[in-house]
Amino acid sequence: MNTAPASETPVLRVGLLGAGTVGSQVAHVLLTRAEELALRTGVRLELSGIAVRDVHATRDVELPPQLLTTDADAVIDGADVVVELTGGIEPTRTRVLRALGAGKSVITGNKALLAESGRQLQDAAAASGAQLSYEAAVAGAIPIVRPMRDSLAGDRVERFLGIMNGTTNFVLDQMDSTGAAFDDALAEAQRLGYAEADPTADVEGHDAAAKTAVLASLAFHSSYTITDVHCEGIAGVTAEDVAAAKEAGYVIKLLSVGERCGDGVNLRVNPVMIPREHVLGGVRGAYNAVFVEAAAAGSLMFYGQGAGGEPTASAVLGDLVSAARAIALGAQGIPLADYAALPAVSMDDVTTKLAVTLAVSDRLGVLARLAQVFADHGVSISTMQQTEDPRTTETSLLRLVTHTGRHADLMATVAALRGLPVVRDVVSVTPVESGEGAQAGAGD
């Protein structure tokens, strides 16, 4: 343990870009727990400057006014390590590249920037020997980036499934537990502060897609961007869909999935029905979780708070302490190992099941017509349930679950069903996760 007097402890100047919910918490810890952090790192972390848009804005934590400035470049130039918590693409990318180019390690929680320009930032860090750390960019407080990058570096990750957006998980959980409609559940999430006034990035799946690209780059030793991720949001999930899933023993979750598929990797974010006993099925409220399947380690589960000032600040500070230790030892940053260069493949060859709800004419011969379409496409039906259509007496609702098949074949079947005169409406189409090897309490 470093027992040197504070006056003899080397100083590492920390420049902070952004003092919002997370940034304010990071600043508060650096200002109030400096002695404790010095004992952990071997250097004294000194907050040298905080770049903000408005130095007079009201903040969650009172910060020394002499540290606040609107000059981000001055904060970067006066620091040894930079913490970026401003978000967005530009001018943030230019600022991060400025810091990395000068050999300053950067800690960021900016998943959108990483998902768009991660390779560029990694190359800049490698060129100068700096460290680029981003634990806070994926699943908030959950330690998943470093375990994926370091702990599983000697293993082969086959796939991961994650609930990586707390807002959508809260909304879907409300719909499942209370029977609320989507709009009402979203309004409750906004009232409680789980959802932004403009929730588009969350409910359309874009936030989760960015995190999926970042995590997949580590899991499969390849470089991916958000454009490689098939993305569907939850705005089309109805209370009826959730109720039908519940009756069948499933729960609907917005899943982020990365899995090996042939000679490449498929990346996707979409609402999925998973068995209620699946370990991800029990993730409630605004919590996040990531389930990993690896060749040697087997099944691993990471669970915790996925958002919020203090939880996310914990991930940022973990990266900062790690970077400080490395700098104290004179170590260079760890470059991204993307030697595998596995291509991102489309959904077509992914094998999955589908739950399909059809509104069909209530007359003889309908089932035979439907069965012929499935047979023509080489798709078989696992289960089928017929109920009354609450919208009209002229149709019935058929809820079908297919056996596993190629996604392209399953979707071609759905397209053919839409063209049948007896099918009045394809009400919903939801992928189904089998949950094999991922049941709660599974294992020895």
VEXSE-60211 format. One record per residue (C-alpha): x negated, y, z negated. Coordinates in pm, 1 decimal. Each point is the difference from the previous one (the first is absolute). Layout:
REM residues N
- x/y/z
- X/Y/Z;
...
***
This chain:
REM residues 444
- x/y/z
- 0.0/0.0/0.0;
- -123.2/349.7/79.0;
- -61.1/172.9/-334.2;
- -188.5/301.5/131.9;
- 110.7/339.1/-136.3;
- 248.6/185.3/218.1;
- -265.6/257.9/84.7;
- -219.1/-274.4/152.0;
- 275.1/-177.4/192.1;
- -18.3/67.3/376.5;
- 291.4/205.0/133.7;
- 210.5/-100.8/299.6;
- 209.1/285.4/136.1;
- 352.1/-101.9/105.7;
- 190.2/208.8/253.0;
- 377.6/-52.5/-0.2;
- 212.4/73.8/305.4;
- 361.2/30.6/-111.8;
- 156.7/50.4/-343.3;
- 346.9/-143.2/45.8;
- 154.6/-274.2/-211.1;
- -297.8/-235.5/34.0;
- -275.3/260.5/33.1;
- 106.3/177.9/-318.8;
- -19.3/-326.3/-193.7;
- -346.7/-75.0/139.5;
- -119.3/348.2/-96.2;
- 148.4/-36.4/-349.2;
- -192.6/-323.7/-63.1;
- -326.6/143.1/130.6;
- 37.9/304.1/-224.7;
- 106.8/-181.5/-317.9;
- -186.4/-331.2/15.0;
- -338.3/104.1/136.1;
- -201.0/-157.4/-285.4;
- 177.5/-335.9/31.7;
- -48.3/-8.9/377.2;
- -367.6/91.7/-39.5;
- -52.6/-305.4/-220.3;
- 164.4/-217.9/265.6;
- -186.1/137.2/301.2;
- -337.6/117.8/-126.4;
- 67.4/346.2/145.3;
- 209.4/293.0/-113.6;
- 292.2/64.1/233.8;
- 38.9/375.5/19.9;
- 300.9/142.7/179.6;
- -166.4/268.0/211.7;
- 297.1/134.0/197.2;
- 362.7/-61.5/98.0;
- 129.3/99.3/343.8;
- 372.0/86.0/8.0;
- 239.8/180.8/231.2;
- 117.3/239.7/-271.7;
- -213.4/72.4/-306.8;
- 302.9/147.2/-180.6;
- 237.5/-295.4/50.2;
- 153.8/-170.7/-303.7;
- -155.2/-341.6/-66.3;
- 70.5/-298.0/-224.4;
- -332.2/54.9/-179.3;
- -156.0/333.1/-93.6;
- -330.4/32.5/185.2;
- -284.0/248.5/-56.1;
- 68.9/286.5/243.0;
- -370.1/47.0/73.1;
- -7.7/-344.8/164.9;
- 286.8/73.8/239.2;
- -66.0/127.1/351.4;
- 154.7/-7.2/345.2;
- -344.2/-57.0/159.0;
- -15.6/-378.6/51.6;
- -332.9/17.9/184.3;
- -161.9/176.2/-295.5;
- 126.5/-272.9/-234.6;
- -143.6/-270.2/229.0;
- -335.7/174.5/37.6;
- -34.0/49.3/-374.0;
- 73.9/-362.1/-91.6;
- -193.4/-326.5/-10.2;
- 314.1/-211.3/43.2;
- 338.0/107.3/139.1;
- 347.4/-117.1/-106.1;
- 254.6/65.3/277.8;
- 366.0/5.3/-107.7;
- 152.4/251.6/240.8;
- 151.6/-246.7/247.4;
- 75.5/50.7/367.9;
- -228.6/-41.9/298.9;
- -140.1/346.4/73.6;
- -180.6/193.9/-135.7;
- -58.9/-287.3/-242.7;
- -185.2/-219.1/251.8;
- -240.5/282.7/86.0;
- -66.6/62.8/-368.9;
- -59.4/-366.9/-80.3;
- -236.8/-31.4/296.9;
- -183.3/312.8/-121.4;
- -54.8/-161.0/-339.6;
- -103.0/-340.6/136.2;
- -229.5/159.1/256.1;
- -183.0/172.7/-284.0;
- -47.1/-332.2/-178.3;
- 264.8/70.4/-264.8;
- 212.9/-298.0/-104.2;
- 373.9/50.9/41.8;
- 288.4/-143.7/-200.4;
- 339.4/33.5/168.2;
- 356.8/-120.4/-34.4;
- 92.5/107.5/352.7;
- 140.9/-313.6/165.0;
- 127.8/192.8/302.8;
- -349.6/130.5/75.9;
- -159.8/-340.2/-55.9;
- 259.2/-173.1/217.6;
- -68.3/241.6/285.5;
- -372.2/74.2/-31.9;
- -140.0/-261.4/-237.5;
- -261.8/-123.2/246.5;
- -126.3/353.6/63.5;
- -27.9/70.9/-372.0;
- -172.2/-331.7/-68.8;
- -254.7/68.0/274.2;
- -73.3/343.9/-145.8;
- -47.3/-149.3/-346.8;
- -229.4/-274.1/132.5;
- -209.9/251.4/194.5;
- -75.8/205.6/-310.2;
- -3.4/-279.8/-258.4;
- 299.2/146.0/-181.6;
- 282.3/-200.8/-155.2;
- 358.6/30.4/127.4;
- 238.5/-131.2/-266.7;
- 379.0/-17.7/20.7;
- 151.2/-226.7/-265.7;
- 279.4/253.5/-53.0;
- 105.3/-19.0/365.6;
- 164.0/-342.8/-35.0;
- 253.3/-93.0/-269.8;
- -81.4/276.5/-248.6;
- -148.3/-128.9/-324.3;
- -23.1/-361.8/116.7;
- -364.1/-102.2/52.0;
- 22.2/-160.4/344.6;
- -251.4/181.1/224.3;
- -310.1/-99.2/-195.3;
- 115.6/-359.0/-62.4;
- 70.5/-36.1/372.0;
- -329.2/163.1/102.4;
- -226.0/-152.4/-267.4;
- 154.3/-289.5/-195.5;
- 137.4/-176.3/309.1;
- -293.1/89.1/227.2;
- -121.8/-361.0/-4.7;
- 344.5/-148.4/62.0;
- 232.4/-9.8/299.9;
- 325.5/189.6/-46.0;
- 278.1/-171.2/192.2;
- 271.0/255.9/-66.9;
- 133.9/255.4/-242.8;
- 355.5/106.4/-76.5;
- 59.7/318.4/-190.6;
- 258.5/235.0/-139.8;
- -202.8/316.4/52.3;
- 257.4/277.5/-21.8;
- 166.0/71.5/-332.1;
- 274.5/218.2/145.9;
- 140.1/-266.9/230.7;
- -33.5/-268.9/-265.0;
- 199.3/213.7/-243.1;
- 270.5/64.4/261.1;
- 33.4/-367.8/94.3;
- -6.0/-104.9/-365.2;
- 282.5/244.1/-75.3;
- 201.5/-140.2/289.7;
- -61.3/-353.4/-125.9;
- 69.6/60.7/-368.8;
- 290.7/246.7/22.2;
- 151.3/-63.7/343.7;
- -66.1/361.0/99.1;
- -2.6/112.1/362.0;
- -331.6/109.8/150.3;
- 78.8/372.6/-12.0;
- 106.9/-15.7/-365.8;
- -306.7/-200.6/-102.8;
- -226.8/244.1/182.5;
- 169.5/296.2/-169.2;
- -66.0/-162.4/-338.4;
- -365.9/-50.5/93.0;
- -23.4/370.1/87.8;
- 170.9/101.5/-324.0;
- -252.1/-199.6/-203.0;
- -297.4/130.8/197.0;
- -84.2/-329.4/172.6;
- 85.6/137.8/344.0;
- -98.1/326.3/166.8;
- 255.4/250.6/124.9;
- -96.6/-123.8/347.8;
- -34.8/-378.3/-49.8;
- -63.9/-80.3/368.1;
- -355.5/-130.5/-43.2;
- 120.1/-240.7/-267.9;
- 334.8/-127.1/128.4;
- -120.9/-31.5/361.6;
- -295.5/-210.9/-116.8;
- -278.2/235.3/114.9;
- -160.1/27.9/-345.3;
- -9.2/-377.5/-42.4;
- -130.7/-44.5/355.7;
- -298.4/228.0/-70.4;
- -82.5/-199.8/-313.5;
- 34.4/-324.9/195.9;
- -255.3/115.7/257.1;
- -245.9/103.7/-272.8;
- 30.5/-325.5/-195.0;
- -11.1/-217.7/311.7;
- -328.3/159.1/109.7;
- -153.9/-128.2/-323.4;
- 179.3/-335.4/-8.0;
- -89.9/-103.8/355.0;
- -334.6/181.1/44.3;
- 132.2/194.6/297.6;
- 102.8/358.9/72.5;
- 373.4/75.7/28.3;
- 204.6/317.8/26.9;
- 364.9/67.6/-72.5;
- 78.9/-48.6/370.0;
- -90.6/-369.3/-41.4;
- 281.4/-50.1/-252.6;
- 351.7/-103.2/107.8;
- 219.8/227.0/-210.9;
- 369.2/-9.3/-94.6;
- 156.3/191.7/-288.8;
- 290.0/-65.7/-236.5;
- 250.1/263.9/115.9;
- 199.1/-267.5/182.9;
- 33.8/-230.1/-302.3;
- 360.1/2.5/-121.3;
- 159.3/-89.7/-330.0;
- 164.5/-291.2/182.9;
- -341.5/-130.1/113.6;
- -131.7/15.4/-355.9;
- 309.8/-168.7/-141.3;
- -13.7/-279.6/258.3;
- -369.0/-57.9/-73.7;
- 74.1/-9.7/-372.2;
- 277.6/-254.8/46.7;
- -240.8/-221.2/196.3;
- -267.8/21.8/-272.6;
- -214.6/264.6/170.4;
- -99.9/358.6/-60.8;
- -91.6/254.0/268.2;
- -339.5/171.3/-33.1;
- -200.6/225.3/229.5;
- -305.5/-220.0/52.8;
- -342.4/92.7/130.4;
- -151.6/-307.4/161.5;
- -339.2/-73.6/147.2;
- -59.9/-355.6/119.4;
- -221.8/-191.6/235.2;
- 184.6/-88.2/318.4;
- -186.7/-200.8/264.0;
- -325.7/176.8/75.3;
- 116.8/328.6/-149.9;
- 193.4/157.4/-282.8;
- 361.5/112.1/-11.4;
- 81.1/306.6/-208.8;
- 356.7/94.6/-77.1;
- 224.9/191.7/-236.0;
- 370.2/-85.4/-2.0;
- 292.3/-88.1/-227.7;
- -19.6/-371.1/-78.5;
- 220.4/-243.4/-189.5;
- -208.8/-189.2/-254.2;
- 112.9/-262.2/-253.3;
- 82.6/152.2/-336.5;
- -247.7/-238.6/-165.9;
- -284.2/124.9/223.2;
- -256.2/192.8/-206.8;
- 77.9/311.4/204.6;
- 372.9/-49.3/-47.7;
- -28.8/102.6/-363.8;
- -179.3/330.4/67.7;
- 249.1/255.4/-127.4;
- 41.6/375.7/5.6;
- -282.7/209.2/142.1;
- -267.3/-260.3/-69.3;
- -238.0/-136.1/264.6;
- -154.1/-343.5/45.4;
- -232.1/-172.8/244.3;
- -5.8/-378.5/47.0;
- -315.3/-137.2/165.4;
- -63.5/-346.6/142.7;
- -368.3/-91.0/40.4;
- -164.4/-322.0/114.0;
- -204.5/-64.2/-315.2;
- 160.5/220.0/-266.9;
- 351.3/-111.5/89.6;
- 291.2/226.1/-96.5;
- -67.5/326.5/-182.2;
- 243.0/262.1/-129.2;
- -69.0/367.7/-71.4;
- 277.8/195.6/-172.3;
- 45.8/343.2/-154.2;
- 116.5/356.5/38.1;
- -25.2/114.1/358.3;
- 34.6/375.1/-41.6;
- 0.0/285.9/-247.9;
- -261.1/247.5/-116.7;
- -166.2/-193.9/-280.5;
- 3.8/-347.8/162.8;
- -144.1/132.1/328.1;
- -252.4/214.2/-188.1;
- -117.6/-319.9/-168.7;
- -90.6/-146.8/340.8;
- -175.5/323.0/103.8;
- -202.9/12.5/-320.2;
- -96.3/-365.8/37.1;
- -148.2/80.7/340.5;
- -171.1/309.8/-139.8;
- -164.0/-192.8/-285.1;
- -114.0/-268.6/245.7;
- -145.9/261.2/236.5;
- -172.3/179.1/-289.7;
- -165.2/-322.2/-115.0;
- -121.9/-69.3/353.4;
- -139.5/352.3/35.8;
- -172.8/-27.8/-340.1;
- -170.0/-318.3/120.3;
- -90.6/146.6/338.2;
- 217.7/-252.0/185.5;
- 150.4/63.9/340.6;
- 365.2/-44.5/85.2;
- 151.0/-328.2/111.0;
- 86.6/12.6/372.5;
- 319.6/-148.6/140.4;
- -65.6/-357.3/113.0;
- 199.0/-6.5/323.6;
- -214.4/-256.0/179.0;
- 295.1/-232.2/68.0;
- 173.2/244.5/238.6;
- 320.8/-205.3/-9.7;
- 254.0/161.5/232.3;
- 341.8/105.5/-122.0;
- 257.1/-224.3/168.8;
- 365.5/71.6/69.9;
- 298.2/-146.2/-180.0;
- 79.7/-237.0/287.6;
- -201.5/-299.4/-122.5;
- 70.6/45.1/-370.3;
- 197.3/-292.2/-140.1;
- 285.4/99.4/-225.7;
- 365.9/-54.9/-78.0;
- 281.6/245.7/63.2;
- 320.5/69.3/-187.8;
- 255.2/123.6/253.6;
- 345.7/136.6/-74.4;
- 243.9/0.9/293.2;
- 349.3/142.5/32.6;
- 173.6/-248.1/231.4;
- 347.2/-41.6/147.0;
- 217.8/-205.2/-229.2;
- 105.7/-271.6/245.0;
- -73.6/-356.3/107.4;
- -319.6/-84.7/187.9;
- -213.2/279.7/-144.3;
- -234.0/-226.4/-194.2;
- -62.4/-216.6/305.3;
- -94.8/305.9/207.3;
- -240.3/117.0/-268.2;
- -155.7/-343.4/-43.9;
- -67.7/-20.0/373.5;
- -192.5/330.0/-7.0;
- -217.8/-123.3/-285.1;
- -64.0/-328.5/181.2;
- -89.6/180.1/323.5;
- -275.0/190.4/-182.5;
- -134.5/-295.2/-196.8;
- 111.5/147.4/-332.9;
- 186.2/-200.0/-262.1;
- 229.8/114.8/-277.6;
- -84.4/-85.2/-361.2;
- 310.2/132.4/-175.5;
- 323.3/170.2/102.9;
- 277.7/166.8/-197.1;
- 324.0/150.6/132.0;
- 190.2/271.6/-187.1;
- 272.1/251.3/76.9;
- -110.3/325.5/156.7;
- 112.4/277.2/-239.4;
- -4.0/249.6/287.6;
- 269.4/-167.7/211.6;
- 225.5/-305.9/12.9;
- -97.9/-71.7/361.6;
- -349.1/-126.2/-81.1;
- -183.2/-222.2/-245.7;
- -352.0/38.3/-135.9;
- -246.5/-280.9/62.1;
- -317.0/4.2/-208.5;
- -264.8/-226.7/154.1;
- -350.1/-89.9/-113.8;
- -222.6/-157.2/261.6;
- -271.6/-255.8/-36.6;
- -355.4/125.1/47.7;
- -82.9/104.5/355.8;
- -202.6/241.6/212.7;
- 114.2/352.9/-62.6;
- 29.2/62.1/374.6;
- 232.7/-301.1/39.3;
- 208.3/103.6/-299.4;
- 43.0/355.3/126.5;
- 80.3/-123.7/351.3;
- 275.2/-207.4/-157.8;
- 137.7/305.7/-177.6;
- -7.9/196.7/324.7;
- 194.1/-276.5/175.2;
- 255.1/-6.5/-281.4;
- 58.0/372.4/45.4;
- 103.3/-68.8/358.7;
- 271.2/-252.6/-83.8;
- 359.2/124.6/35.2;
- 92.3/-181.1/-323.4;
- -264.1/192.5/-197.7;
- 145.6/338.3/-91.8;
- -306.5/116.8/-194.2;
- -340.3/-117.0/-122.7;
- 39.5/149.5/-347.5;
- -349.3/-69.3/-134.0;
- -321.0/-188.6/75.6;
- -238.3/-59.6/-291.4;
- -317.4/-213.0/-10.0;
- -11.4/-264.5/-273.8;
- -311.6/-85.8/-201.8;
- -3.2/-364.5/-110.5;
- -199.3/67.1/-317.5;
- -192.9/-327.7/15.3;
- -282.3/5.1/-253.9;
- 119.7/329.9/-144.5;
- 268.0/-94.5/-248.1;
- -8.0/159.2/-342.1;
- -167.8/-232.7/-247.0;
- -149.8/-216.2/278.1;
- -333.4/-164.0/-72.3;
- -150.8/-213.3/-273.3;
***
